[in-house]
Amino acid sequence: MVYAVSGKLRGGNSAFAFIGNYSDKSDSIQVKITTQRHNPDPAFKPLFGTDMITLTLKGTENGSMVDFEGSALQLPGVTFKAVLTRIAD
């Protein structure tokens, strides 16, 4: 799960923390987010095969969702795509 509040991104799962920032542009959302392992258990596999990765993403709004596409700085040529759903209190 990732929370986006006031330009900051924070989240994680059982093995990794997700830390980054975002900015709203007129036609897109720009994101830079890094993964950091906090659980040494090797049963938890990293998404890109490495424990630390930095993603740069560009998102476009699609109703209540945002479609993101970008790349990992540590793995040139590998594309990352995600669709995130906005939730509110």
TIRO-2110 file (N, C-alpha, C; in Angstrom, 1 decimal):
// TIRO-2110
0.8, -1.2, 0.0, N, 1, A
0.0, 0.0, 0.0, CA, 1, A
0.9, 1.2, 0.0, C, 1, A
0.5, 2.2, -0.7, N, 2, A
1.2, 3.5, -0.8, CA, 2, A
0.2, 4.6, -0.5, C, 2, A
0.6, 5.5, 0.4, N, 3, A
-0.1, 6.7, 0.7, CA, 3, A
0.5, 7.9, 0.1, C, 3, A
-0.3, 8.8, -0.5, N, 4, A
0.2, 10.0, -1.1, CA, 4, A
-0.4, 11.2, -0.5, C, 4, A
0.4, 12.0, 0.3, N, 5, A
-0.2, 13.1, 1.0, CA, 5, A
0.9, 14.3, 1.0, C, 5, A
0.4, 15.5, 0.6, N, 6, A
1.2, 16.7, 0.6, CA, 6, A
2.6, 16.5, -0.1, C, 6, A
2.6, 15.9, -1.3, N, 7, A
3.8, 15.7, -2.0, CA, 7, A
4.7, 14.5, -1.6, C, 7, A
4.3, 13.8, -0.6, N, 8, A
5.1, 12.7, -0.1, CA, 8, A
4.4, 11.4, -0.3, C, 8, A
5.2, 10.4, -0.6, N, 9, A
4.7, 9.0, -0.8, CA, 9, A
5.3, 8.1, 0.3, C, 9, A
4.5, 7.4, 1.0, N, 10, A
5.0, 6.5, 2.0, CA, 10, A
4.2, 5.2, 1.9, C, 10, A
4.8, 4.1, 2.2, N, 11, A
4.1, 2.8, 2.1, CA, 11, A
5.0, 1.7, 2.4, C, 11, A
4.5, 0.5, 2.1, N, 12, A
5.3, -0.7, 2.2, CA, 12, A
4.5, -2.0, 2.3, C, 12, A
5.2, -3.0, 2.6, N, 13, A
4.6, -4.4, 2.8, CA, 13, A
5.5, -5.1, 3.8, C, 13, A
5.4, -6.4, 3.9, N, 14, A
6.0, -7.2, 4.9, CA, 14, A
7.6, -7.2, 4.8, C, 14, A
8.1, -6.8, 3.6, N, 15, A
9.5, -6.8, 3.5, CA, 15, A
10.2, -5.5, 3.0, C, 15, A
9.4, -4.6, 2.4, N, 16, A
9.9, -3.4, 1.8, CA, 16, A
9.2, -2.1, 2.2, C, 16, A
9.9, -1.1, 2.4, N, 17, A
9.4, 0.3, 2.6, CA, 17, A
9.4, 1.0, 1.3, C, 17, A
8.4, 1.8, 1.0, N, 18, A
8.4, 2.6, -0.2, CA, 18, A
8.4, 4.1, 0.2, C, 18, A
9.4, 4.8, -0.3, N, 19, A
9.6, 6.2, 0.2, CA, 19, A
9.8, 7.1, -1.1, C, 19, A
9.1, 8.2, -1.2, N, 20, A
9.3, 9.0, -2.3, CA, 20, A
8.5, 10.3, -2.3, C, 20, A
8.4, 10.9, -3.4, N, 21, A
7.6, 12.2, -3.5, CA, 21, A
6.9, 12.2, -4.9, C, 21, A
6.0, 13.2, -4.9, N, 22, A
5.2, 13.4, -6.2, CA, 22, A
4.9, 14.8, -6.3, C, 22, A
4.6, 15.2, -7.6, N, 23, A
4.2, 16.6, -7.9, CA, 23, A
3.1, 16.5, -9.0, C, 23, A
2.1, 17.3, -8.8, N, 24, A
1.1, 17.5, -9.8, CA, 24, A
1.5, 18.5, -10.8, C, 24, A
1.5, 18.1, -12.0, N, 25, A
1.8, 19.0, -13.2, CA, 25, A
0.4, 19.3, -13.8, C, 25, A
0.3, 20.2, -14.8, N, 26, A
-1.0, 20.5, -15.4, CA, 26, A
-1.6, 19.3, -16.1, C, 26, A
-0.8, 18.4, -16.7, N, 27, A
-1.3, 17.3, -17.4, CA, 27, A
-0.9, 15.9, -16.9, C, 27, A
-0.1, 15.9, -15.8, N, 28, A
0.4, 14.6, -15.3, CA, 28, A
0.8, 14.7, -13.8, C, 28, A
1.1, 13.5, -13.3, N, 29, A
1.7, 13.4, -11.9, CA, 29, A
3.0, 12.8, -12.1, C, 29, A
4.0, 13.5, -11.5, N, 30, A
5.4, 13.0, -11.6, CA, 30, A
5.8, 12.4, -10.3, C, 30, A
6.4, 11.2, -10.3, N, 31, A
6.7, 10.4, -9.1, CA, 31, A
8.2, 10.0, -9.1, C, 31, A
8.8, 10.0, -8.0, N, 32, A
10.1, 9.4, -7.8, CA, 32, A
10.0, 8.6, -6.5, C, 32, A
10.1, 7.3, -6.5, N, 33, A
9.9, 6.5, -5.3, CA, 33, A
11.0, 5.4, -5.2, C, 33, A
11.5, 5.1, -4.0, N, 34, A
12.6, 4.2, -3.8, CA, 34, A
12.1, 3.0, -2.9, C, 34, A
12.5, 1.8, -3.2, N, 35, A
12.2, 0.7, -2.3, CA, 35, A
13.4, 0.5, -1.4, C, 35, A
13.1, 0.1, -0.1, N, 36, A
14.2, -0.2, 0.8, CA, 36, A
13.8, -1.5, 1.6, C, 36, A
14.6, -2.5, 1.6, N, 37, A
14.3, -3.7, 2.4, CA, 37, A
14.4, -3.5, 3.9, C, 37, A
13.4, -3.9, 4.6, N, 38, A
13.5, -3.8, 6.1, CA, 38, A
13.4, -5.2, 6.8, C, 38, A
13.2, -6.3, 6.0, N, 39, A
13.0, -7.6, 6.5, CA, 39, A
14.0, -8.5, 5.8, C, 39, A
15.0, -9.1, 6.5, N, 40, A
16.1, -9.8, 5.8, CA, 40, A
15.6, -11.2, 5.3, C, 40, A
14.4, -11.6, 5.6, N, 41, A
13.9, -13.0, 5.2, CA, 41, A
14.0, -13.1, 3.7, C, 41, A
14.8, -14.1, 3.2, N, 42, A
15.0, -14.2, 1.7, CA, 42, A
13.7, -14.8, 1.0, C, 42, A
12.7, -15.2, 1.8, N, 43, A
11.5, -15.7, 1.2, CA, 43, A
10.7, -14.5, 0.5, C, 43, A
11.0, -13.3, 1.0, N, 44, A
10.3, -12.1, 0.4, CA, 44, A
11.2, -11.7, -0.8, C, 44, A
10.8, -11.9, -2.0, N, 45, A
11.5, -11.6, -3.2, CA, 45, A
11.2, -10.2, -3.7, C, 45, A
12.3, -9.4, -4.0, N, 46, A
12.1, -8.1, -4.6, CA, 46, A
11.5, -8.1, -6.0, C, 46, A
10.7, -7.1, -6.3, N, 47, A
10.0, -7.0, -7.6, CA, 47, A
10.9, -7.0, -8.8, C, 47, A
12.0, -6.3, -8.7, N, 48, A
13.0, -6.2, -9.8, CA, 48, A
14.2, -7.0, -9.6, C, 48, A
14.3, -7.9, -8.6, N, 49, A
15.4, -8.8, -8.4, CA, 49, A
16.5, -8.1, -7.6, C, 49, A
16.3, -6.9, -7.1, N, 50, A
17.3, -6.2, -6.2, CA, 50, A
16.5, -5.5, -5.1, C, 50, A
17.2, -5.4, -4.0, N, 51, A
16.5, -4.9, -2.8, CA, 51, A
16.2, -3.4, -2.8, C, 51, A
17.0, -2.6, -3.5, N, 52, A
16.8, -1.2, -3.6, CA, 52, A
16.7, -0.8, -5.1, C, 52, A
15.6, -0.1, -5.3, N, 53, A
15.3, 0.4, -6.7, CA, 53, A
14.7, 1.7, -6.6, C, 53, A
15.0, 2.6, -7.6, N, 54, A
14.3, 3.9, -7.6, CA, 54, A
13.6, 4.0, -8.9, C, 54, A
12.3, 4.2, -8.8, N, 55, A
11.4, 4.3, -10.0, CA, 55, A
11.1, 5.8, -10.2, C, 55, A
11.1, 6.2, -11.5, N, 56, A
10.6, 7.5, -11.9, CA, 56, A
9.4, 7.2, -12.8, C, 56, A
8.3, 7.8, -12.4, N, 57, A
7.0, 7.5, -13.1, CA, 57, A
6.3, 8.8, -13.5, C, 57, A
5.5, 8.7, -14.6, N, 58, A
4.6, 9.7, -15.0, CA, 58, A
3.2, 9.1, -15.0, C, 58, A
2.3, 9.8, -14.4, N, 59, A
0.9, 9.3, -14.3, CA, 59, A
-0.1, 10.3, -14.9, C, 59, A
-1.2, 9.6, -15.5, N, 60, A
-2.3, 10.4, -16.0, CA, 60, A
-3.5, 9.9, -15.3, C, 60, A
-4.4, 10.9, -15.0, N, 61, A
-5.7, 10.6, -14.3, CA, 61, A
-6.6, 9.9, -15.3, C, 61, A
-7.3, 8.9, -14.8, N, 62, A
-8.3, 8.1, -15.5, CA, 62, A
-9.5, 7.9, -14.6, C, 62, A
-10.4, 8.9, -14.4, N, 63, A
-11.4, 8.7, -13.4, CA, 63, A
-10.9, 8.7, -12.0, C, 63, A
-11.3, 7.7, -11.2, N, 64, A
-10.8, 7.6, -9.9, CA, 64, A
-9.4, 6.9, -9.8, C, 64, A
-8.8, 6.6, -11.0, N, 65, A
-7.6, 5.9, -11.0, CA, 65, A
-6.5, 6.7, -11.7, C, 65, A
-5.3, 6.4, -11.5, N, 66, A
-4.1, 7.0, -12.1, CA, 66, A
-3.3, 5.9, -12.8, C, 66, A
-3.1, 6.1, -14.1, N, 67, A
-2.2, 5.2, -14.9, CA, 67, A
-0.8, 5.7, -14.9, C, 67, A
0.1, 4.9, -14.4, N, 68, A
1.5, 5.3, -14.3, CA, 68, A
2.4, 4.4, -15.2, C, 68, A
3.4, 5.0, -15.8, N, 69, A
4.4, 4.3, -16.5, CA, 69, A
5.7, 5.0, -16.3, C, 69, A
6.8, 4.2, -16.2, N, 70, A
8.1, 4.8, -16.0, CA, 70, A
9.2, 3.7, -16.1, C, 70, A
10.3, 4.0, -15.4, N, 71, A
11.4, 3.1, -15.5, CA, 71, A
12.2, 3.1, -14.1, C, 71, A
13.0, 2.1, -14.0, N, 72, A
13.9, 2.0, -12.8, CA, 72, A
15.3, 2.5, -13.2, C, 72, A
15.8, 3.4, -12.4, N, 73, A
17.1, 3.9, -12.6, CA, 73, A
18.2, 2.9, -12.7, C, 73, A
18.1, 1.8, -11.9, N, 74, A
19.1, 0.8, -11.8, CA, 74, A
19.0, -0.3, -12.9, C, 74, A
17.9, -0.2, -13.6, N, 75, A
17.6, -1.2, -14.7, CA, 75, A
17.2, -0.5, -16.0, C, 75, A
18.1, 0.1, -16.7, N, 76, A
17.7, 0.8, -17.9, CA, 76, A
17.1, -0.2, -18.9, C, 76, A
16.0, 0.3, -19.6, N, 77, A
15.3, -0.5, -20.6, CA, 77, A
14.2, -1.3, -20.0, C, 77, A
14.1, -1.4, -18.7, N, 78, A
12.9, -2.1, -18.1, CA, 78, A
11.8, -1.1, -17.8, C, 78, A
10.6, -1.4, -18.3, N, 79, A
9.5, -0.5, -18.1, CA, 79, A
8.6, -1.0, -17.0, C, 79, A
8.1, 0.0, -16.2, N, 80, A
7.2, -0.3, -15.1, CA, 80, A
5.9, 0.3, -15.4, C, 80, A
4.8, -0.4, -15.2, N, 81, A
3.5, 0.2, -15.4, CA, 81, A
2.6, -0.2, -14.1, C, 81, A
1.8, 0.7, -13.7, N, 82, A
0.9, 0.5, -12.6, CA, 82, A
-0.4, 1.3, -12.7, C, 82, A
-1.5, 0.8, -12.2, N, 83, A
-2.7, 1.5, -12.1, CA, 83, A
-3.1, 1.6, -10.6, C, 83, A
-3.1, 2.9, -10.1, N, 84, A
-3.5, 3.1, -8.7, CA, 84, A
-4.9, 3.6, -8.6, C, 84, A
-5.6, 3.2, -7.6, N, 85, A
-6.9, 3.7, -7.3, CA, 85, A
-6.9, 4.7, -6.2, C, 85, A
-7.5, 5.8, -6.4, N, 86, A
-7.6, 6.8, -5.3, CA, 86, A
-8.6, 6.4, -4.3, C, 86, A
-8.2, 6.6, -3.0, N, 87, A
-9.2, 6.3, -1.9, CA, 87, A
-9.2, 7.6, -1.1, C, 87, A
-10.3, 7.8, -0.4, N, 88, A
-10.4, 8.9, 0.5, CA, 88, A
-11.0, 8.5, 1.8, C, 88, A
-10.9, 9.4, 2.8, N, 89, A
-11.5, 9.1, 4.1, CA, 89, A
-13.0, 9.2, 4.1, C, 89, A
END
